[in-house]
Each structure stands twice: as structure tokens, then as C-alpha cells.
Amino acid sequence: MTTLLKNLLNREINNLPDKIVHNINDENLIYKTANQLVSYLRALDPTLVRPIVVVNIGTDRSTGDSLGPLVGSFLQEKQRFMPEFHVYGTLDQPVHATNIEQCMENIMELHSNPVIIAVDACLGQAKNVGNLNLGVGSVKPGAGVKKELPSVGHIYMTGTVNVGGYLEYLVLQNTRLNLVMKLAMSISDTIYKAYRQIQINRKNLASARH
């Protein structure tokens, strides 16, 4: 996490954790994670005027790595209900190693000073498989398959899809689609719920100005 982000968090919400983790079996996962996501967004943009961009990283050529594109496609289906959230990376148009730099350039040209939420799959310890991780900071796409790519995001949402540490490319290829789908639905539902809360907050802020 950058010093700037830490300072922003300390200034706006002193007791805000850098990261939270919830398992997909937690029945309150979406409620708790959405509330935390809104807190992060408010900390980074107290006036809620900056555009919010969701960058979903991955490829549908690998089951484990398809988490991001699945989230993007689920969000795309909700796009008419959340037009002020800008979604990049879907099953139809994935954001991956070969195009992510160009994608980020396009985002910075199209959106003025955006807050970027990065969504990606990750590997971890066996006890953490099925966890949804939310925090302030960026993700490093391609780290699991030894690719040097730029860090992405002010806020990250990752799903732990399998066990890491050995032959990670093959592990991603042999990840259960059922788990990836559950994580993708949880992340997309969390983002949508956070969007609804942000809209309420924006209306309240607008009313307070008049």
C-alpha cells in the first residue's frame, strides 16, 4: 500500500482495516464485504465524485484464472442498473497479460482521476481456499505465472481459488469451476450492493449541499 493511501485512510476512517477476509460459506459475506468496500471508497473519495472503474483481470482459457472475466460478465448483466460503475474485463473481452497495459492506458484517457477496483484470482494455503479478500492497495497480475505486469488498482478484491506454491499454472488449469463461479457471483453481488449504497450516499451528500 502506498503512503498516500495510508494517509487517506488514517485521515478519513482511523479504525479502517487494511484488509478483510471472508469465506464464501459465510452467510453474511456480501453484506459485510459490501459495507467495507463502501468504507474504502469513501476513504479514498470522501465527496464521491470520482468515477469508479472495476478492472477484472484474467482469462477464460484457464479455469482458475477465469474468476475476473466471470465477475465482469456478471456485472455487465447488471450494467443498466449501475451505469456509473465502469466495467472492464469480461468473458467476451477479457483483460489479461497481453492487453492489460493498453487497457489501463485507455482507462486513464477515458476517466478523469478514477478510483480503480481490481478483481483477480489468487492462490494460497489450503485453509484459505474459498476466501474473498478485500483490501486497499493494488494487485500484481501475472505474479502466479511469473509475468512482469504493472500493478493495478486502488482497492483489490481477490478470490483464493486453489492452493499455491508449486506448478501454479497447472494448478490454475485444474481448479474447480464450481468454486470459481461461487466466488465470482459473491464478488459481483458485493460490488452491486456497494454501488447501491454509494448511490444513496451520493444523494445524501447532494442534499446536504443544498
N, C-alpha and C positions, 0 to 999 in steps of 0.2 A: 504494500500500500504506500502511496506517495505521501510526503509530509503535508502537502496541500490538502489531500483528502482527510488525513487525520485531524488537521486543524479545523476543517469544516465540521467534521463530526463532533469534535470536542466543543466547538462554539455553539452548535445548534442543539445537540442532544448529548449531554455529558455521560449518560449511562448506556449509550447505544453500543451493543457488542459489535466487534469487527466481523463476526461470522456466526451464523446459526445453522444447526443441522437437525433435520427431522427425517424419520424413516417413512416410506410410503405406506406402511401399515398403521401409522398414527392417524386416527380418525379426524383429528383437528389440524392435520398438516396444512391444508390450503388456507384455513383461517389464520393460523399463526404465522405462516410464511408470508402471506399477502400483507398482513399488518406490518411485519418487519420490513418488507420491500417498500411500502409506503413511507415508513420512517426513514429509510435510506434516501429515498427520492426527495423527501422534504429536507433532509440534512444537506444534500448536495445542491438543492434548488429551493430555498425557502419560499420564494414567490411563485413557484410552479409555472414559470413562463417558458422555460427551455423545452425544446422538442425532445421527446423520449423515443429512442431508437432501440429496437431489440434485434441483435445480431445472433442468429442461430447457426452455429458452426458444426460442420460435419458432412458426411456423405452417405447416401443410401447404398453404396457399394459394400459397406461393412455394417453388420447388424448393430454392433455396439456403438459405432460412430454415427448411427442414423438418428440418435436422440435429438440433436439440434434441428435437422430438417423436419423431423416429425413435429416438434414443438412449433416450428414456423408454419407448417401446413395447418395445424390445429388453430393457431392464431389467425391465419389467413381466413379461415372459415368464419371467424368472429369479427373480421376486419370492419364490416359495415356497422358494428356496434361500438367499435373503438377506433375511429378514424384518426385520432390524434396520437396514436401509438404507431410508429413506422416499423414495419417488419421486414427483415432481410434474412434470407436463408430458408428455403422450403424444399420439399421433395422434388418439386418441378425445377426450381432454381436454387440449388444448394450453394452455400458459401464454404469453401474448402481451401486446401493448401495452394492450389494453383490460381485462385482468383481472389483470395481474401484481401490482398494488398490493394487491388483495384477497387474492390467493394468498399473498403474503408476510405479510399480517396473520394469515391462517389458520394459516400455519406457526408463527408466533411464539406463537399461542394454544395450538396442539396439542402443540408440542415445547418442552421446557424447555432453554433455552440451547443450541440446536443448532449443530453445525458444518455450514455450507452449502456444497455444491459446486455451482457454477453452470456449466451447459453451454450454449453458444451457437455459432452460426456467425459467422464474421468474414470480411472481405475484406482483401487485402494485395497485395504485389508479386507479379508473375508467378512469380518464383523460389520463392515461399513457398506457392503453391497446393498443397494436399495435405498441409500440415503440421498436426500435432496439437500444440497449445500448452497447457502445464500450468504454472500458477503460483499463488503466494499473492497474494490480492487479489480484487477484485470485477470483474464485467463491467458495462458500461453498456448495457443493452438498448435497441435502437432508435436508437443513435447513427448507424448507417449510413443510416437513413432519416429523420434529423433529428427524432426524437421525444424529448422530455424525460421520462425514466423513472428511477425510483430505481436506484441501484447494487445489485447482488445478489451475494452470495457471500463466503466467506472464502477459498475456493480456486476457481479457474476452470479450465475445460477448454474450449478453443475449437478449432474446425476451420476452417482457411483454405480456403474453398470456391471462391473466384474472385478476380479482380483488382479492386481498389477504386480510388476516386479520381474516377470520372465516372459519372453516371447509375446510382448504386449500386442503386436499387430495381429498375431494369430488369436490371442485372447479376445480382442475386439470382434474378430470374424466369427468367433464361436460363442457369442453372447446370446442369451435367450431373448427373443423378440418380445415375449410377454412382459418381461421386466422393463425393457426399454419403452414399450408402449405405456405401461403404468406410470413410469417416471415422466414421460412426455406429456401425458394427459394432466398429471399433477402440476407440472411446471406451467403449462398453458393456462390451466384453470386459475393458478395462483396469479399469473400476470393479468389475466382478465379481471379477477376480483380486485387486484390492486388498482387497475385502471378505473374501475367504478368508484373506488374510494377517492382516487385522485380527482375525478370529476366533481365529486361532492366538495372536496377541499377547495378546488378552484372556484366553485360557485360561492362558497363561504367567503373566500378572500375577496372576490369581486364585490360581494355585497358589503363587506366591511369598508371598502374604499369609497362607497357612495353614502 
